[in-house]
Amino acid sequence: MIEKMAELHENTDAPVLVHCSAGVGRTGTIISVNYIRELIKSAELESLDLFDLVMSLRKQRASMVQTQDQYQFVHKCVAYYCRRHLGIPQPEPLKDDLDDSFSAPSPLAPTFNRPLQENGDQLIQIDDSDDESESGNSVPDFPHEPPAPRGPEELGSAAS
């Protein structure tokens, strides 16, 4: 999808519009992947810290790259683009690797991609469903990283 978007947008200076239902989680994921793809393509990338990239996006809009699955997807895409740029064969087609974990939920199925929330020094996926069978299914997210800002008030001078 990213490649098709880039191909269609190749000969224009107009900005690309990316949006999902809330405009943060999936939108931030696509923006992250495309931004990194562009950096790799331009050979301007000397080092990359995906956590810092996500935090930078969250300073511009809270909750960009919202779930652990989305964060892992960004990592997989970066690995794919790095291998491709360096001419290293891909171990498996990326699409096949993602089909099992990123299939679209049916309209009646509960969502398992829960928003991330601060819990002490960790980010966890919060259980926002009423189904108790999902309780305890939260996984600590980015356990050794500082928590993401929850809103503009936590961004300090960067928000103004």
C-alpha positions in Angstrom: 0.0 0.0 0.0 2.8 2.4 0.9 4.6 1.7 -2.4 1.3 2.2 -4.4 0.8 5.5 -2.6 4.3 6.7 -3.4 3.9 5.7 -7.0 0.7 7.6 -7.4 2.1 10.6 -5.6 5.5 10.6 -7.3 5.0 13.6 -9.6 3.2 16.1 -7.4 4.1 18.5 -4.6 0.7 18.2 -3.0 0.7 16.6 0.5 -0.6 13.1 1.1 -3.7 12.8 3.2 -3.7 9.8 5.6 -6.6 9.3 8.0 -8.3 6.5 9.9 -11.4 6.6 12.2 -9.7 8.6 15.0 -6.8 9.9 13.0 -4.0 8.6 15.3 -3.3 4.9 15.6 -3.3 3.5 12.0 -2.7 7.0 10.6 0.5 7.3 12.7 1.6 3.8 11.7 1.3 4.6 8.0 3.0 8.0 8.5 5.9 6.4 10.4 6.4 3.7 7.8 6.3 6.2 4.9 8.6 8.7 6.7 11.2 6.0 7.3 10.8 4.6 3.8 11.5 8.1 2.4 14.6 8.5 4.7 16.0 5.2 3.6 15.3 5.9 0.0 17.1 9.3 0.2 20.1 7.8 1.9 19.8 10.5 4.6 19.3 8.0 7.4 22.4 7.5 9.6 20.7 6.0 12.6 17.1 5.3 13.6 15.4 5.1 16.9 11.8 4.1 16.3 10.7 4.9 19.8 12.0 8.5 19.4 10.2 8.7 16.1 6.9 7.6 17.6 7.4 10.1 20.5 8.2 12.8 18.0 4.9 12.0 16.2 3.1 12.0 19.5 4.3 15.5 20.2 2.5 16.6 17.1 -0.6 14.5 17.7 -1.3 12.4 20.9 -1.6 8.7 20.5 0.1 8.3 17.1 1.0 4.6 16.7 -1.5 3.6 19.3 -1.1 -0.2 19.9 1.7 -2.7 20.4 0.7 -4.4 17.2 1.0 -1.1 15.3 4.5 -0.5 16.8 5.6 -4.0 15.9 4.2 -3.5 12.4 6.4 -0.4 12.0 9.4 -2.4 13.1 8.6 -5.2 10.6 8.2 -2.6 7.8 11.5 -0.9 8.7 13.3 -4.3 8.6 11.7 -5.0 5.2 12.8 -1.6 3.7 16.3 -2.0 5.2 16.7 -5.4 3.7 15.4 -4.2 0.3 17.7 -1.2 0.3 20.7 -3.3 1.1 19.8 -6.0 -1.4 19.3 -8.7 1.2 16.6 -11.2 0.3 13.5 -11.1 2.3 13.0 -14.2 4.5 9.2 -14.4 3.8 6.9 -12.1 2.0 5.8 -9.4 4.4 2.2 -9.8 3.5 2.2 -13.5 4.4 3.8 -12.8 7.8 1.1 -10.2 8.6 -2.0 -12.0 7.4 -2.5 -14.0 10.6 -2.1 -11.1 13.0 -3.5 -8.2 11.1 -6.7 -9.5 9.5 -9.6 -7.1 9.6 -12.0 -8.0 12.5 -15.6 -8.8 11.7 -18.1 -6.0 12.5 -19.4 -8.0 15.5 -16.1 -9.1 16.9 -14.5 -7.3 19.8 -11.3 -5.5 19.1 -8.1 -6.8 20.6 -5.9 -3.8 19.6 -6.4 -1.8 22.8 -5.1 1.7 23.3 -1.9 2.1 25.3 -2.0 3.7 28.8 0.7 4.7 31.3 1.1 2.4 34.3 4.0 3.6 36.4 7.1 3.3 34.2 5.4 1.1 31.6 2.9 1.4 28.9 0.2 -1.2 28.9 -2.7 -2.1 26.6 -5.8 -1.2 28.5 -8.8 -3.5 28.5 -11.6 -1.3 27.3 -14.1 -4.1 26.8 -16.6 -5.6 29.2 -15.6 -9.2 28.3 -13.8 -10.6 31.4 -12.2 -13.4 29.3 -9.9 -10.7 27.8 -8.8 -9.4 31.3 -5.2 -10.0 32.1 -4.4 -10.2 28.4 -2.5 -6.9 28.5 1.2 -7.0 27.8 3.7 -4.4 29.0 4.6 -2.2 26.1 8.1 -0.6 25.7 9.0 -1.6 29.3 12.3 0.3 29.5 11.2 3.5 27.8 9.6 6.6 29.3 5.8 6.8 29.0 4.3 8.6 26.1 2.8 12.0 26.8 -1.0 11.8 27.5 -1.8 15.2 26.2 -0.6 18.7 25.4 -0.1 19.6 29.1 2.6 16.9 29.3 4.5 18.2 26.3 5.7 21.4 27.9 7.0 24.1 25.6 7.0 21.8 22.6 3.2 22.1 22.4 3.2 25.8 21.9 
